[in-house]
């Protein structure tokens, strides 16, 4: 089902939480606006860490969580079809190849490519074999460079 205004998307990223019953999990669950679960969320976390030099434990946990949440969000979009996730995947590849994405990897060993599911039945072969492979190769080359 496409996601648009008026539709709800549920992403369950935890199977269980030690010390909480299912009722307590639901009681304390946080609802995120669909606009908050986006590449923008990831860009904001990256800016905090790279541009503002916020590398404290809390900021790093926020960045890690945003990568994991975005992974599940994109996977859910892919379940509806590649065209629903194409923009998010493209945006993440773009960020990973740019200065902040490279710096994040080189300085802090944080790989934002982990927010993109590597395999999914909705991916067109052309995308996987050409575009994704070429983007990842360029990103890896930049990550390995000394500059």
Secondary structure, DSSP 8 states (H G I E B T S, - for coil): ----TT--------S--TT--HHHHHHH-----TTTSSHHHHHHHHHHHHTS---SHHHHHHHHHHHHHHHHHHHHHHHH-HHHHHHHHHHHHHHHHSHHHHHHHHHH---GGGGS-S--TTS-HHIIIIIIHHHHHHHHHHHHS--
